[in-house]
């Protein structure tokens, strides 16, 4: 006896053939998907053989850890260098002012002058050059913490006050003297 399409065996055969076609199409789709996945994996991993994504992620993590350590070490070295540079700059001239005046009231065009050259710690020197008709004299006085070690002339004190932005210790809460 030959089976017909309409009896139970025929219907089961047709259903099995349909399931087989669907399974074949699913296999083709999975194969295509796997090819794309492997192509994308090669883009990410390169041609390094049998390295998988987990091993690649672990190696990337190690690389990032090494990079972070290098950046931290570099930042520490730069902090040390910056601290050294800042320390060296504390002793440089940071504040200066020049006061011109006529020392002998000769109406000679204010040829005399006092110049204050101070660092960030408000220490340094005041140089004064006193001009007279036929001579000039130069004087130097040391300044520590905004005050002269020797008594400053009014012009020298004014140069220090101007150099420090108008505030001198003991001049009344930072107001101009």
C-alpha positions in Angstrom: 0.0 0.0 0.0 1.3 3.4 -0.9 0.8 6.3 1.4 -1.1 9.3 0.3 -0.6 12.9 1.2 -3.9 13.0 2.9 -3.5 10.1 5.3 -1.6 10.4 8.7 1.7 9.2 7.4 1.7 11.7 4.5 0.8 14.6 6.8 3.6 13.6 9.2 6.0 13.4 6.3 5.0 16.8 5.1 5.3 18.3 8.6 8.7 16.6 9.1 9.9 18.1 5.7 8.7 21.5 6.8 10.5 21.2 10.2 13.6 20.1 8.3 13.5 23.1 6.0 13.0 25.5 8.9 15.9 23.8 10.7 18.0 24.1 7.6 17.2 27.8 7.3 18.0 28.3 11.0 21.3 26.6 10.5 22.1 28.8 7.5 21.2 31.9 9.6 23.3 30.7 12.5 26.3 30.0 10.2 26.0 33.5 8.7 25.8 35.0 12.2 28.9 33.0 13.3 30.8 34.2 10.3 29.9 37.9 11.1 30.8 37.3 14.8 34.2 35.8 13.9 34.9 38.6 11.4 34.1 41.2 14.1 36.1 39.2 16.6 39.1 39.3 14.2 38.7 43.1 14.0 38.7 43.4 17.7 41.3 40.7 18.6 43.5 40.7 15.4 45.0 37.5 14.0 46.4 36.2 17.3 45.2 32.6 16.9 43.0 31.1 19.5 42.6 34.1 21.8 39.0 34.5 22.9 37.2 37.6 24.1 37.6 36.8 27.8 41.4 36.5 27.4 41.5 39.6 25.3 39.5 41.5 28.0 41.9 40.3 30.7 44.9 41.4 28.7 43.2 44.8 28.1 42.6 45.1 31.9 46.3 44.4 32.6 47.3 47.0 30.0 45.0 49.6 31.6 46.4 48.8 35.0 50.0 49.2 33.8 49.0 52.5 32.1 47.3 53.8 35.2 50.5 52.9 37.3 52.6 54.8 34.7 50.3 57.8 34.8 50.3 57.8 38.6 54.1 57.6 38.7 54.4 60.4 36.1 52.0 62.6 38.1 54.0 62.1 41.3 57.3 63.0 39.5 55.6 66.1 38.0 54.3 67.1 41.4 57.9 66.8 42.8 59.3 68.8 40.0 56.6 71.5 40.4 57.2 71.7 44.1 60.9 72.2 43.4 60.2 74.9 40.9 57.8 76.6 43.3 60.5 76.5 46.0 63.1 77.9 43.7 60.7 80.7 42.6 60.1 81.9 46.2 63.5 83.5 46.2 63.0 85.4 42.9 62.0 89.0 42.6 58.2 89.0 42.7 57.5 92.6 43.9 59.1 95.7 42.7 58.5 99.5 42.7 60.4 102.6 41.7 60.0 106.0 43.4 61.6 109.0 41.8 62.2 112.2 43.7 64.3 115.3 44.0 66.6 114.6 46.9 68.1 118.1 47.3 65.0 120.1 46.2 67.0 121.5 43.3 64.2 121.2 40.7 66.5 118.9 38.7 63.7 116.8 37.3 63.6 114.1 40.0 66.9 112.5 39.2 67.1 110.6 42.5 65.4 107.3 42.9 64.7 104.4 45.3 63.8 100.9 43.9 62.5 98.0 46.0 63.2 94.5 44.7 61.4 91.9 47.0 60.5 88.2 46.8 57.3 86.4 47.8 58.5 86.3 51.4 58.6 90.2 51.3 62.4 90.1 51.6 65.0 91.6 49.3 66.8 95.0 48.9 66.1 98.6 48.4 68.6 100.5 46.3 68.7 104.3 46.4 70.6 106.5 44.0 70.9 110.1 45.2 71.8 112.5 42.4 73.4 115.9 43.1 74.6 118.3 40.5 78.1 117.0 40.4 77.9 113.6 42.0 75.7 110.5 42.5 75.7 108.1 45.5 74.2 104.7 45.6 72.9 103.1 48.8 71.6 99.6 49.4 69.6 98.3 52.4 68.3 94.8 53.1 64.6 94.2 53.7 63.2 91.3 55.6 59.4 90.6 55.9 58.6 94.0 54.5 60.8 96.0 57.0 64.3 97.5 56.5 67.1 96.0 58.6 68.3 99.6 58.8 66.0 102.6 59.0 64.5 103.4 55.6 64.2 106.9 54.3 60.6 108.0 53.5 61.2 107.4 49.8 62.7 103.9 50.4 59.7 103.1 52.7 57.4 104.3 50.0 59.1 102.0 47.4 58.7 99.0 49.7 55.0 99.9 50.4 54.3 100.2 46.6 56.1 97.0 45.8 54.0 95.1 48.3 50.8 96.5 46.9 50.3 99.2 49.6 50.5 96.9 52.6 53.4 97.0 55.0 53.5 95.3 58.4 52.6 97.6 61.2 51.2 100.4 59.0 47.6 100.1 60.3 45.8 97.1 58.8 47.3 97.3 55.4 46.3 100.9 54.6 48.8 103.1 52.8 51.2 104.7 55.2 
